[in-house]
Amino acid sequence: QVQLVESGGGLVQAGGSLRLSCAASGIRISIKPMGWYRQAPGKERELVAKFSSIAGVIYADSVQGRFTISRDNAKNTVYLQMNSLKPEDTAIYFCTIGGNTWGQGTQVTVSA
C-alpha cells in the first residue's frame, strides 16, 4: 500500500521559514513525479512545486525564488524548503505522486 505522510507544518511569522517533509512508503520515489500542492480556505488546490521529467522542476510563480523542492532518494522523502514566507502562503500543503496519490496534508499558517 502506497502512503505519503507530510510533516513540518506549523505557525510562523511573515518572513520566516519552514521545511516540509513527505515520507513515502510502499513505493520508491526516485523516478516518480513527486510534487507539492496547497489549498487555502475557500480556494482550489494549486500547484506549488513539482518534479517534471521534461522541465526538471516547476514552481508556481507565486513561490519562485522563495521555495525549493528537493528529494532524498535514500530516505524516500521529498522536501519543500519555504523561505520568506508570506501570509498568503497560509494553506494546507499536500504531497502527491503525479496527482494520483495524496498525503493527508500539513497545515502552514503565516502570521502578519
MARLUM-889296 format. One record per residue: residue number from 1; y, x, z of N, C-alpha, C, O in turn; residue in one letter. Coordinates in steps of 0.05 Angstrom, whole numbers, plus 5000, padded with zeros to 4 digits. Atoms other than C-alpha are relative to their C-alpha. Last residue first. Layout:
residues N
[r NUM [Y X Z] [Y X Z] [Y X Z] [Y X Z] a]
...
end
This chain:
residues 112
[r 112 [4974 4990 5010] [5781 5029 5191] [5013 5018 5020] [5035 5029 5015] a]
[r 111 [4976 5013 4988] [5709 5020 5212] [5025 5014 4990] [5025 5038 4985] s]
[r 110 [4978 4980 4999] [5650 5038 5167] [5025 4985 5011] [5035 4966 4998] v]
[r 109 [4974 5013 4994] [5586 4999 5178] [5021 5022 5004] [5018 5040 5020] t]
[r 108 [4978 4981 4997] [5521 5021 5147] [5026 4985 5004] [5033 4967 4988] v]
[r 107 [4972 5009 4999] [5460 4977 5158] [5019 5024 5003] [5015 5041 5020] q]
[r 106 [4988 4989 4976] [5391 5002 5136] [5030 4994 4999] [5043 4998 4978] t]
[r 105 [4971 4995 4999] [5347 4967 5086] [5009 5011 5027] [4996 5008 5047] g]
[r 104 [4989 5022 4985] [5277 4936 5087] [5031 5003 5003] [5044 4983 5010] q]
[r 103 [5002 4997 4971] [5252 4982 5033] [5014 4976 5013] [5023 4958 4999] g]
[r 102 [4976 4997 4984] [5243 4960 4961] [4994 5004 5029] [4973 4995 5039] w]
[r 101 [5007 4999 4972] [5191 4965 4907] [5024 5007 5016] [5040 5025 5009] t]
[r 100 [5023 5017 4996] [5208 4944 4836] [4991 4998 5029] [4984 4976 5039] n]
[r 99 [4992 5029 4998] [5279 4968 4824] [4976 4982 5004] [4980 4957 5004] g]
[r 98 [4995 5013 5026] [5254 5035 4799] [5007 4971 5001] [5004 4957 4981] g]
[r 97 [5014 4986 5021] [5227 5055 4866] [5004 4984 4975] [4990 4964 4970] i]
[r 96 [5017 5014 5019] [5278 5030 4915] [4986 5020 4982] [4995 5042 4977] t]
[r 95 [5014 4981 5017] [5318 5048 4977] [4981 4985 4981] [4970 4965 4989] c]
[r 94 [5028 5002 5006] [5365 4997 5005] [4990 5023 4983] [5004 5032 4965] f]
[r 93 [5008 4981 5020] [5433 5003 5039] [4969 4999 4997] [4954 5001 5017] y]
[r 92 [5028 4993 4995] [5461 4944 5077] [4991 5017 4977] [4994 5010 4953] i]
[r 91 [5020 5016 5014] [5536 4945 5068] [4973 5007 5013] [4970 5024 5029] a]
[r 90 [5016 5016 4981] [5601 4976 5091] [4981 4982 4985] [4989 4966 4969] t]
[r 89 [5028 4991 5003] [5624 5024 5036] [4981 4985 5020] [4957 4988 5019] d]
[r 88 [5014 5014 5022] [5688 4984 5031] [4972 5010 4995] [4958 4998 4979] e]
[r 87 [5008 5026 4990] [5709 5011 5100] [4985 4984 4978] [4967 4968 4984] p]
[r 86 [4978 5019 5000] [5710 5081 5069] [4990 4973 5011] [4966 4967 5009] k]
[r 85 [5007 5029 5001] [5664 5140 5079] [5025 4983 5003] [5044 4990 5017] l]
[r 84 [4974 5014 5004] [5689 5209 5063] [4996 4970 4998] [5006 4957 4980] s]
[r 83 [4977 4987 4988] [5617 5234 5058] [5025 4984 4994] [5025 4967 4976] n]
[r 82 [4976 5015 5005] [5551 5199 5045] [5023 5013 5016] [5023 5013 5040] m]
[r 81 [4979 4989 4984] [5488 5240 5037] [5026 4986 4993] [5034 4986 4970] q]
[r 80 [4974 5006 5010] [5433 5196 5009] [5021 5011 5020] [5024 5000 5041] l]
[r 79 [4977 5001 4982] [5363 5222 5019] [5025 4990 4985] [5027 4992 4961] y]
[r 78 [4975 5000 5016] [5295 5212 4987] [5023 4997 5020] [5021 4983 5040] v]
[r 77 [4976 5013 4989] [5231 5230 5024] [5024 5003 4981] [5028 5024 4969] t]
[r 76 [5002 5027 5012] [5160 5249 5004] [5024 4983 5009] [5020 4959 5015] n]
[r 75 [4999 5020 4979] [5166 5307 5053] [4998 4972 4990] [4998 4952 5005] k]
[r 74 [5020 4992 4980] [5142 5358 5002] [5000 4980 5024] [4978 4976 5035] a]
[r 73 [5027 5009 5009] [5180 5321 4948] [4979 5007 5021] [4959 4992 5024] n]
[r 72 [5018 4978 4990] [5246 5329 4984] [4972 4991 4994] [4960 4975 5009] d]
[r 71 [5027 5007 4993] [5296 5286 4945] [4986 5025 5010] [4991 5047 5001] r]
[r 70 [5017 4977 5002] [5371 5284 4936] [4972 4991 5008] [4968 4970 5019] s]
[r 69 [5028 5008 4997] [5426 5233 4926] [4983 5026 4996] [4989 5042 4979] i]
[r 68 [5019 4983 5014] [5498 5256 4938] [4971 4990 5006] [4963 4988 5029] t]
[r 67 [5028 5004 4992] [5556 5211 4957] [4983 5019 4983] [4989 5025 4960] f]
[r 66 [5001 5003 4970] [5631 5228 4956] [4971 4998 5009] [4964 5008 5031] r]
[r 65 [4985 4979 4986] [5643 5255 4886] [4999 4998 5030] [5007 5017 5043] g]
[r 64 [5001 4974 5014] [5622 5190 4852] [5017 5020 5015] [5041 5015 5021] q]
[r 63 [5010 4980 4982] [5618 5134 4903] [4999 5028 4988] [4993 5048 5002] v]
[r 62 [4987 5002 4974] [5659 5080 4870] [4991 5021 5020] [5005 5025 5040] s]
[r 61 [4973 4989 5001] [5639 5101 4800] [5013 5001 5028] [5027 5020 5034] d]
[r 60 [4979 5020 5004] [5567 5086 4817] [5027 5014 5000] [5031 5033 5015] a]
[r 59 [4985 5010 4976] [5524 5148 4811] [5018 4977 4991] [5028 4976 4969] y]
[r 58 [4979 5019 5007] [5470 5167 4760] [5013 4990 5026] [4999 4983 5045] i]
[r 57 [4992 5016 4977] [5426 5229 4768] [5024 4982 4991] [5042 4991 4976] v]
[r 56 [5001 4984 4976] [5387 5264 4714] [5006 4983 5024] [4987 4973 5037] g]
[r 55 [4973 4990 4992] [5411 5226 4654] [5000 5018 5024] [5020 5029 5031] a]
[r 54 [4983 4993 5023] [5345 5214 4617] [5026 5013 5009] [5033 5034 4998] i]
[r 53 [5014 4980 5017] [5292 5214 4671] [5016 5009 4977] [5012 5031 4966] s]
[r 52 [5006 5010 5027] [5342 5180 4717] [4986 5022 4984] [4995 5045 4985] s]
[r 51 [5010 4980 5018] [5348 5189 4792] [4993 4987 4974] [4981 4966 4973] f]
[r 50 [5029 4999 5007] [5390 5138 4826] [4994 5023 4983] [5011 5035 4969] k]
[r 49 [5008 4975 5013] [5456 5126 4861] [4971 4998 4993] [4955 4986 5008] a]
[r 48 [4985 4979 4988] [5495 5067 4890] [4995 5027 4985] [5013 5040 4975] v]
[r 47 [5010 4973 5001] [5471 5009 4847] [5020 5019 5015] [5044 5016 5012] l]
[r 46 [4989 4983 5021] [5493 4940 4868] [4989 5029 5003] [4981 5038 5024] e]
[r 45 [5010 4973 4997] [5464 4881 4906] [5009 5018 4977] [5008 5009 4954] r]
[r 44 [5026 4993 5012] [5508 4821 4897] [4992 5029 5007] [5008 5046 5012] e]
[r 43 [5000 4987 5026] [5564 4804 4945] [4972 5005 4990] [4952 5004 5005] k]
[r 42 [4989 5017 5021] [5574 4755 5001] [5002 5012 4973] [5013 5000 4954] g]
[r 41 [5001 5029 4995] [5562 4807 5055] [5014 4985 4977] [5037 4991 4970] p]
[r 40 [4980 5008 4980] [5554 4876 5023] [4999 4970 5004] [4990 4956 4986] a]
[r 39 [4992 5028 5002] [5491 4897 4987] [5019 4994 5023] [5011 4995 5047] q]
[r 38 [4988 5012 4976] [5472 4968 4972] [5009 4971 4995] [5013 4963 4972] r]
[r 37 [4982 5022 5006] [5428 5006 4924] [5012 4990 5026] [5003 4998 5048] y]
[r 36 [4987 5014 4978] [5394 5073 4929] [5018 4978 4989] [5033 4982 4970] w]
[r 35 [4972 5006 5000] [5346 5103 4878] [5009 4986 5026] [4993 4977 5042] g]
[r 34 [4990 5009 4974] [5279 5133 4863] [5030 4995 4998] [5045 5007 4983] m]
[r 33 [4972 5005 5003] [5254 5136 4791] [5012 4989 5026] [5018 4965 5028] p]
[r 32 [4992 5028 5001] [5186 5166 4808] [5030 4997 4998] [5045 5014 5008] k]
[r 31 [4992 5006 5028] [5164 5236 4789] [5009 4971 4997] [5010 4961 4975] i]
[r 30 [4989 4977 5015] [5161 5268 4858] [5008 4993 4972] [5027 5005 4962] s]
[r 29 [4974 5007 5013] [5155 5202 4895] [5009 5021 4981] [5030 5017 4968] i]
[r 28 [4985 4975 5002] [5081 5206 4912] [5025 4995 4984] [5024 4985 4962] r]
[r 27 [4993 4991 5027] [5056 5138 4933] [5014 5026 5001] [5028 5032 5020] i]
[r 26 [5017 5013 5019] [5025 5104 4993] [5005 5007 4971] [4993 4996 4953] g]
[r 25 [5028 4997 4994] [5082 5124 5038] [4984 4984 4979] [4994 4964 4969] s]
[r 24 [5020 5015 5016] [5155 5136 5024] [4972 5005 5009] [4965 5028 5017] a]
[r 23 [5026 4988 4999] [5209 5158 5073] [4980 4981 4986] [4978 4958 4992] a]
[r 22 [5020 5020 5009] [5279 5138 5055] [4973 5014 4998] [4968 5030 4980] c]
[r 21 [5026 4990 5008] [5334 5176 5092] [4982 4977 4991] [4984 4955 5002] s]
[r 20 [5021 5019 5000] [5408 5161 5099] [4974 5014 4990] [4975 5031 4973] l]
[r 19 [5021 4993 5019] [5458 5215 5116] [4977 4980 5004] [4965 4978 5025] r]
[r 18 [5027 5008 4991] [5523 5193 5147] [4980 5011 4979] [4987 5014 4955] l]
[r 17 [5023 4995 5017] [5594 5220 5142] [4975 4989 5013] [4973 4986 5037] s]
[r 16 [5024 4987 4989] [5663 5204 5169] [4977 5002 4980] [4980 4995 4957] g]
[r 15 [4998 4971 5003] [5728 5190 5134] [4976 5015 5010] [4973 5039 5005] g]
[r 14 [4992 4992 5027] [5730 5119 5159] [5006 5030 4999] [5018 5041 5017] a]
[r 13 [4973 5004 5006] [5696 5114 5227] [5006 5009 4971] [4992 5026 4960] q]
[r 12 [4985 4976 5003] [5621 5108 5232] [5029 4993 4994] [5034 4973 4981] v]
[r 11 [4972 5005 5000] [5572 5055 5254] [5015 5026 4999] [5010 5044 5015] l]
[r 10 [4986 5002 4974] [5500 5064 5236] [5029 4993 4996] [5037 4986 4974] g]
[r 9 [4976 5016 5000] [5449 5079 5182] [5013 4999 5027] [5002 5008 5047] g]
[r 8 [4976 4984 5001] [5401 5137 5185] [5026 4984 4999] [5048 4996 5001] g]
[r 7 [4989 4995 4974] [5336 5103 5167] [5026 5015 4997] [5033 5025 4975] s]
[r 6 [4973 4987 4998] [5301 5073 5108] [5008 5004 5029] [4999 4990 5047] e]
[r 5 [4987 5006 4974] [5226 5059 5104] [5026 5016 5001] [5026 5041 5001] v]
[r 4 [4976 4984 4998] [5192 5052 5037] [5014 4992 5026] [5018 4969 5032] l]
[r 3 [4980 5007 4980] [5120 5028 5034] [5024 5019 4998] [5020 5043 4994] q]
[r 2 [4976 4984 5002] [5067 5028 4979] [5021 4989 5020] [5026 4965 5022] v]
[r 1 [4976 5017 5000] [5000 5000 5000] [5025 5018 5000] [5028 5036 5017] q]
end
